[in-house]
Amino acid sequence: MKTRFVLAALLGVALASAGAMHSAAQDGEKKAPVKAAPKKEAPKAEPKKAPEKKEASKETPKAEQKKAEQKKTTPGTPALIAQFGDWGVYVNKTAKICFALTQPKDRQPANVKRDPAYFFVTTRPSDKLTNEVNIVTGFPLKEDAEVALSAAGANFPMFAKGQGLWIKEPADEAKLLDALKKDKELTLKLTPAKGAVTTDRYSLTGLPQALERVAKECP
């Protein structure tokens, strides 16, 4: 699903390498009895556990490096490969999916609690899909409410489903993108399933360049 790919791009998590630190601590414990044995002073062996912490701390940067490498190389996770203005370009090389992504610059009313919103344009060559416009609003929408994207003096009706918005007439998608490229920002008024109308403002700075890079990555 479109929404899951975006969340996967923004919520990629690397697991901590606790095993490495635990092994370092165990090695320190093995060394302590060897030093204590010639003196035959069992009580003095306990304070010598202090170096174990230093050894464990020395291993920490390596563990952090492994975490970073895992995060970079985890298959199937979209990665940010370029940033143009307010738009980022993400690529999932495993599934061969590319998309341009941005988030609202402003959301009103500011005191309304909601999940993050995303505006993205997706290309999936395997599905013969190019530059599909989709907006994830961050809250359930009133499905019978009329929503239109206004750009460069033109209006494009959208349909709502759950927390997503798509263009009603797919044949007009190319016209919508041309209009978005010509404009500087987009203001979107939305009607939640519950609550008052909200307004999200998106910057369109960098969108043309981001779409050019998407086309290059997913021809």
C-alpha positions as CSV (number, residue, x, y, z in Angstrom):
1,M,0.0,0.0,0.0
2,K,1.1,3.6,-0.8
3,T,0.9,4.7,2.8
4,R,3.0,1.9,4.2
5,F,5.9,2.6,1.8
6,V,6.1,6.2,3.1
7,L,6.0,5.2,6.7
8,A,8.6,2.6,6.1
9,A,10.8,5.4,4.6
10,L,10.4,7.8,7.6
11,L,10.3,5.1,10.4
12,G,13.3,2.9,9.5
13,V,14.7,1.6,12.8
14,A,18.1,-0.2,13.5
15,L,18.2,-2.7,16.4
16,A,20.9,-2.1,19.1
17,S,23.9,-4.5,19.2
18,A,23.5,-5.5,22.8
19,G,25.2,-8.9,22.2
20,A,28.5,-7.2,21.3
21,M,28.5,-5.2,24.5
22,H,27.6,-8.3,26.6
23,S,30.5,-10.3,25.0
24,A,32.9,-7.5,25.9
25,A,31.7,-7.5,29.5
26,Q,32.1,-11.3,29.7
27,D,35.7,-11.1,28.4
28,G,36.5,-8.6,31.1
29,E,35.2,-11.0,33.7
30,K,37.4,-13.8,32.5
31,K,40.5,-11.6,32.8
32,A,39.8,-10.4,36.3
33,P,40.3,-13.8,38.1
34,V,43.7,-14.3,36.4
35,K,45.1,-11.1,37.8
36,A,43.6,-11.8,41.3
37,A,44.8,-15.4,41.6
38,P,48.5,-14.8,42.3
39,K,47.6,-12.5,45.2
40,K,45.1,-14.9,46.5
41,E,43.0,-12.0,47.7
42,A,39.5,-12.7,46.5
43,P,38.1,-9.4,47.9
44,K,40.5,-7.4,45.7
45,A,39.3,-9.2,42.6
46,E,35.9,-7.3,42.8
47,P,37.2,-3.8,42.3
48,K,39.0,-4.9,39.1
49,K,35.7,-5.1,37.4
50,A,36.0,-1.3,36.7
51,P,38.1,-1.9,33.5
52,E,35.2,-4.0,32.2
53,K,33.1,-0.8,31.8
54,K,35.9,0.8,29.8
55,E,36.2,-2.2,27.5
56,A,32.4,-2.2,27.0
57,S,32.4,1.5,26.3
58,K,35.2,1.0,23.7
59,E,32.9,-1.4,22.0
60,T,30.0,1.0,21.9
61,P,31.3,3.0,18.8
62,K,31.6,-0.3,16.9
63,A,28.1,-1.3,17.9
64,E,26.8,2.1,16.8
65,Q,28.7,1.7,13.5
66,K,27.0,-1.7,13.0
67,K,23.6,-0.1,13.6
68,A,24.3,2.6,11.0
69,E,25.4,0.0,8.5
70,Q,22.3,-2.2,9.1
71,K,20.1,0.9,8.7
72,K,21.8,1.7,5.3
73,T,21.7,-1.8,4.0
74,T,18.3,-3.1,5.2
75,P,16.7,-4.5,2.0
76,G,13.3,-3.2,1.0
77,T,13.6,0.1,2.9
78,P,13.2,3.3,0.8
79,A,16.2,5.5,1.2
80,L,16.5,9.3,0.8
81,I,18.9,9.8,-2.1
82,A,18.4,13.5,-2.9
83,Q,16.8,16.7,-1.6
84,F,15.5,19.5,-3.8
85,G,14.2,22.5,-1.8
86,D,11.3,21.1,0.3
87,W,11.0,17.9,-1.6
88,G,13.0,14.7,-0.9
89,V,13.5,11.8,-3.4
90,Y,13.2,8.3,-2.0
91,V,14.1,5.0,-3.8
92,N,13.3,1.4,-2.8
93,K,15.8,-0.5,-5.0
94,T,14.5,-3.9,-4.0
95,A,10.9,-3.2,-5.1
96,K,12.0,-0.6,-7.6
97,I,9.7,2.2,-6.3
98,C,10.6,5.9,-6.4
99,F,8.7,8.8,-5.0
100,A,9.1,12.5,-4.3
101,L,7.9,13.5,-0.8
102,T,7.2,16.6,1.3
103,Q,5.3,17.6,4.5
104,P,3.2,20.6,5.3
105,K,5.0,23.8,6.2
106,D,2.0,24.9,8.3
107,R,-1.1,23.2,9.8
108,Q,-4.1,25.0,11.2
109,P,-5.6,24.9,13.8
110,A,-2.2,24.4,15.4
111,N,-3.7,22.9,18.6
112,V,-5.5,20.0,16.8
113,K,-3.8,16.7,17.5
114,R,-3.2,14.6,14.4
115,D,-0.7,12.3,12.8
116,P,2.0,13.6,10.4
117,A,0.8,14.4,6.9
118,Y,2.7,13.6,3.6
119,F,2.3,14.7,0.0
120,F,4.0,12.4,-2.4
121,V,4.3,11.5,-6.1
122,T,5.0,7.8,-6.7
123,T,6.4,5.9,-9.7
124,R,6.3,2.1,-9.9
125,P,7.6,0.8,-13.3
126,S,6.5,-2.7,-12.5
127,D,2.9,-1.5,-12.3
128,K,3.3,0.9,-15.2
129,L,2.5,3.7,-12.8
130,T,4.1,7.1,-13.3
131,N,3.8,10.1,-11.0
132,E,0.7,9.1,-9.0
133,V,-0.3,12.0,-6.7
134,N,-1.3,10.9,-3.2
135,I,-1.7,12.9,0.0
136,V,-1.8,11.2,3.5
137,T,-3.6,13.6,5.7
138,G,-2.9,12.2,9.1
139,F,-6.5,11.8,10.2
140,P,-9.7,10.1,8.8
141,L,-11.5,12.2,6.3
142,K,-15.1,12.7,5.7
143,E,-15.6,10.6,2.6
144,D,-18.4,12.6,1.1
145,A,-16.7,16.0,1.5
146,E,-15.6,17.7,-1.6
147,V,-11.8,18.3,-1.9
148,A,-10.0,20.1,-4.7
149,L,-6.3,20.8,-5.3
150,S,-5.9,24.4,-6.6
151,A,-2.7,25.1,-8.5
152,A,-1.7,27.6,-11.2
153,G,-5.3,28.8,-11.4
154,A,-6.8,25.4,-12.0
155,N,-8.9,23.1,-9.7
156,F,-8.5,19.4,-9.6
157,P,-11.2,17.4,-7.7
158,M,-10.0,14.7,-5.4
159,F,-11.6,11.7,-3.7
160,A,-11.0,10.8,-0.1
161,K,-10.6,7.3,1.3
162,G,-9.6,6.8,5.0
163,Q,-6.6,9.2,5.5
164,G,-5.7,9.4,1.8
165,L,-6.5,11.7,-1.2
166,W,-6.3,10.8,-4.9
167,I,-7.3,12.6,-8.0
168,K,-10.8,11.7,-9.2
169,E,-9.8,11.7,-12.9
170,P,-6.5,9.9,-13.5
171,A,-6.4,11.3,-17.0
172,D,-5.9,14.7,-15.4
173,E,-3.0,13.7,-13.3
174,A,-0.4,15.0,-15.8
175,K,-2.2,18.4,-15.9
176,L,-2.2,18.5,-12.1
177,L,1.6,17.9,-12.0
178,D,2.2,20.6,-14.6
179,A,0.2,23.0,-12.6
180,L,2.0,22.1,-9.3
181,K,5.3,22.7,-11.0
182,K,4.3,26.2,-12.0
183,D,3.1,27.2,-8.5
184,K,5.1,28.0,-5.3
185,E,2.7,26.5,-2.7
186,L,-0.5,24.6,-2.2
187,T,-3.1,25.2,0.5
188,L,-5.4,22.3,1.2
189,K,-8.6,22.6,3.2
190,L,-9.8,19.2,4.7
191,T,-12.9,18.1,6.5
192,P,-12.2,15.4,9.1
193,A,-14.7,12.5,9.8
194,K,-15.0,14.3,13.2
195,G,-14.1,17.8,14.0
196,A,-13.7,21.2,12.3
197,V,-12.1,21.9,8.9
198,T,-8.3,22.0,8.9
199,T,-5.9,23.7,6.6
200,D,-2.5,22.4,5.5
201,R,0.0,24.5,3.5
202,Y,2.6,22.7,1.4
203,S,5.6,24.2,-0.3
204,L,6.2,23.3,-4.0
205,T,9.7,24.5,-4.1
206,G,12.0,21.8,-5.5
207,L,9.1,19.6,-6.9
208,P,10.2,19.9,-10.6
209,Q,13.7,18.8,-9.8
210,A,12.6,16.1,-7.5
211,L,10.3,14.6,-10.3
212,E,13.2,14.7,-12.8
213,R,15.3,12.7,-10.4
214,V,12.4,10.2,-9.8
215,A,12.2,9.7,-13.6
216,K,15.9,9.1,-13.7
217,E,15.9,6.5,-10.9
218,C,12.7,4.7,-12.0
219,P,12.6,5.1,-15.8
